[in-house]
Amino acid sequence: MDSERLIRRLAGIVGTEHVLVAESCALYTVDDRIPTAVVFPGDEQQLSGIMKLASSERLSVAPWGGGTTVGLGGIPARVDLAVVLTRLNRIIDHEPGDLTATFQAGILLCEAQASLSRSGQFLPLDPAGCERATIGGILATNSSGSWRHRYGAARDLVIGIRIVHADGTITKGGAKVVKNVSGYDMNKLYVGSLGTLGIILEATVKLYPLPAVEHTWIALFPTGDAAACALTQLLHSTVVCTRIELLSSVAAQPLGRQISCDVPVGAVMVAVSVGSVPEAVDAQITAIQALCDQAGASTGFLVEGHAHVALWQMVRDFPSANGNGPNWVILKASVLPTDVIETIRYAETTAYNLGLESAAIAEAGCGIVRLYWTGAPGPAAGDPISIAKGVEDFRSWVVRHGGSLVILSAPPAIKAVVDVWGPVGNALSLMRELKRQFDPQGLLNHGRFVGKI
């Protein structure tokens, strides 16, 4: 279909004012792929109509929320149409007594949280960029954040879902009650599938009461081994932690400057938060302090109030707090909690050999390590092949230790020569069959998921 005819057809569905063309489409580039048109559906029937048009004309579609995780995934084969869901931004239902809520996919997480807070509740998700992230985008990428330690991943919070499929069909799964046990749990199929099986239209999620207070204990350790000792003791203690994050020296120093904390070169920072009633928080912070001191912490201090909120915002959106240069490659390693320190060390060595600096922030209780290879590139770092080889070397090490490594973001020149997702074993054939069943024409985010699905 020629672009002028496509634009007319789209305008007939959503109105001319909700279709972008020409230079405006560059704002919705996926890697180097600029869509022919960008469309903003305002209700489920418009979204269904767009997908029916895409199916009849075999148009490649990139679903789009807030664009905060657009760097995730392989380079798409092509992008004919970006479908932006930000007009689908309503709270469909909120049952405070049942601790559940139903949101349209395009609502911003921050807006959802603001509404829920008026009932003393919240959705325990805090991924990077959550001021711009939408509920649908967060679920499509299974982004969670540091609250995962206490409340689980995004996929664990979803109890109901509505989907617009590649042919425009609308289906639903799950229910609006937590104790739903009938049928297949289709919710889990779509969460984390990067929009390759269908576009999330609505989601029903479990909520939690807002804690009366939440405080954070910050401890600095002279070595990673001392920090690891403290974390081991903490994870085996009776303390109920809300968040546990470990920051490498490179990551801790810029954050330390933001909170007026002098972080010595080589020191490792551990941040542990506890949320509950004041008496319980005080008791558990005291226990955390004692455990850290016994493990050899060089210093420690309490962070509360506005400083506590600001601290976790900086941890969540770390790259914006790091003044060392552009992010060249952002990785996520999933390893055993006992392997977190060694993973950080191996990443630092690998990045150093590429002329880069590696900063790390780990969800220590879950074994999830985010790595930021940053800085002005040296001769090796200017070569995508060298960086790709470095990533593959690091991935091989992680896999040998029973983990996995995913590239969260990288320049297209690097993604073109390295597998973004890494090996998935014998699950790939099943995933391809699911894609064939749900999207036989390969319209949705084609080429971006595992195995170029």
C-alpha positions, 0 to 999 in steps of 0.5 A, spaced: 500 500 500 502 506 498 503 511 503 498 516 501 493 511 501 495 508 508 494 515 511 487 516 508 485 509 511 488 510 518 485 517 518 478 514 516 479 510 523 482 515 528 481 521 524 486 526 521 489 529 527 491 522 530 495 520 524 503 522 524 507 522 517 513 524 514 518 527 519 514 526 525 515 519 524 522 519 526 520 520 534 518 513 533 524 510 530 525 503 532 533 502 532 534 505 525 527 503 522 523 509 521 515 507 521 511 510 514 506 512 519 504 513 526 497 512 529 494 513 536 487 509 537 482 512 542 478 506 543 479 498 542 474 498 536 479 503 533 485 499 535 482 493 532 480 496 526 488 498 525 490 491 526 485 489 521 487 494 516 495 491 517 493 484 516 489 485 510 495 489 507 500 485 511 503 491 514 509 490 520 506 493 526 510 496 532 506 497 538 508 503 542 507 505 549 511 511 553 518 509 549 522 507 555 524 500 553 524 501 545 532 499 545 530 492 548 529 487 542 533 485 536 532 490 530 526 489 526 525 486 519 521 493 518 516 498 521 510 500 517 506 502 522 507 505 529 501 504 534 501 508 540 497 507 545 497 513 550 490 515 548 488 509 551 489 511 558 483 510 563 482 507 569 477 502 568 475 499 575 478 499 582 476 495 587 479 497 594 476 492 598 479 487 593 486 490 592 485 490 584 484 495 579 483 494 571 487 499 567 487 501 559 494 499 557 496 507 555 495 509 562 502 512 565 504 508 571 505 515 575 498 517 573 495 510 576 500 510 582 497 517 584 490 515 583 491 509 587 495 512 593 488 516 594 486 509 597 492 508 600 494 503 595 499 502 590 502 497 584 509 495 586 512 496 579 518 501 579 522 500 572 526 505 569 523 511 566 516 510 570 514 517 569 513 516 562 512 508 562 505 505 560 502 500 564 502 496 557 509 497 555 511 495 562 507 488 562 509 487 554 517 487 557 515 484 564 519 490 567 519 490 574 524 494 578 527 494 585 520 492 588 521 485 585 524 483 591 518 483 596 512 483 591 515 479 585 515 480 577 510 484 573 507 478 571 506 475 578 501 481 579 497 480 573 490 476 574 486 479 568 488 481 561 485 483 554 488 483 548 488 485 540 490 480 536 494 481 529 488 480 525 484 485 530 480 480 534 479 482 541 480 476 546 481 476 554 484 472 559 484 471 567 479 475 571 478 481 576 478 476 582 485 474 585 482 467 586 481 465 579 483 458 578 479 456 571 482 455 565 489 456 562 493 462 565 493 466 559 496 472 562 503 470 563 503 468 555 503 475 553 507 479 559 514 479 557 512 477 550 514 484 547 508 485 543 509 479 538 503 475 540 498 481 541 497 488 543 495 489 550 489 493 551 487 492 558 490 489 564 487 487 571 492 487 577 493 485 584 495 491 588 498 492 595 497 497 601 502 503 601 506 502 607 505 507 613 513 508 612 519 506 608 526 507 610 533 505 607 539 503 610 545 505 606 552 501 608 559 502 604 563 496 604 571 496 602 570 490 598 565 486 594 566 480 598 564 484 605 558 486 601 556 479 599 557 477 606 552 482 609 547 480 603 548 473 605 546 474 612 541 479 610 537 474 606 538 468 611 535 473 616 528 474 619 528 481 616 523 482 611 526 487 606 522 491 601 528 492 596 535 490 596 540 493 591 548 493 591 551 498 587 558 497 584 563 503 586 562 506 579 555 506 580 555 508 587 560 514 586 555 519 582 549 517 586 553 518 593 554 525 590 547 526 589 546 524 597 552 528 599 555 521 601 563 520 599 564 514 596 571 512 596 574 509 590 573 501 590 567 501 595 561 498 594 554 500 596 548 496 599 541 499 600 536 496 603 529 499 604 524 496 609 516 498 609 511 497 614 509 500 621 514 505 624 515 500 630 517 495 625 521 499 621 525 501 626 526 494 629 528 492 622 533 497 620 536 496 627 537 489 625 540 491 618 545 495 621 547 490 626 548 485 620 552 490 616 557 492 621 558 485 623 560 483 615 565 489 615 561 495 613 566 501 613 560 506 614 552 506 614 547 511 615 539 512 615 535 515 609 528 517 610 523 522 607 524 526 601 531 523 601 529 516 601 524 517 595 530 521 591 535 516 592 530 510 589 529 515 583 536 515 582 537 508 583 531 506 578 534 511 573 541 510 574 544 512 567 541 520 568 545 520 574 552 518 571 556 523 568 561 519 565 559 519 558 554 516 553 551 509 555 554 504 549 551 498 552 546 496 557 546 489 559 541 485 564 545 478 567 540 474 571 544 469 576 544 466 582 544 471 588 551 468 590 554 469 583 552 477 583 559 480 585 563 475 581 558 477 575 560 484 576 567 483 577 567 479 570 563 485 567 568 490 569 574 486 566 571 485 560 569 492 559 576 495 561 579 491 555 574 494 551 576 501 553 569 502 557 567 503 564 562 498 567 557 500 572 553 495 576 546 495 580 544 489 582 537 487 585 541 482 590 536 478 592 533 476 585 540 475 582 538 481 577 544 485 575 544 491 570 550 493 567 552 500 564 558 500 559 559 507 559 565 512 557 568 515 551 570 509 547 577 507 546 580 504 539 576 497 541 570 500 543 569 504 537 568 497 533 562 494 534 565 487 532 569 488 538 564 490 543 559 484 540 565 479 542 566 482 549 558 481 550 559 474 547 565 472 552 561 475 558 555 471 556 558 465 555 561 466 562 554 467 565 551 461 562 557 457 564 555 459 571 547 457 570 545 464 568 543 468 562 544 475 559 540 480 555 542 486 551 537 491 554 540 497 549 545 498 544 546 501 538 544 498 532 551 497 529 552 492 535 545 489 535 546 487 528 552 482 530 550 479 536 544 476 539 540 480 543 537 475 547 542 469 547 540 462 547 533 459 550 535 452 549 529 447 546 524 452 548 525 456 541 521 451 537 515 452 542 515 459 542 516 459 534 509 455 534 506 460 539 508 466 534 505 462 528 498 460 531 497 467 534 501 472 528 501 467 522 503 473 518 508 475 522 506 483 523 507 484 530 514 487 532 517 482 527 524 480 528 525 483 535 524 477 540 527 471 541 530 467 535 528 473 531 520 471 532 
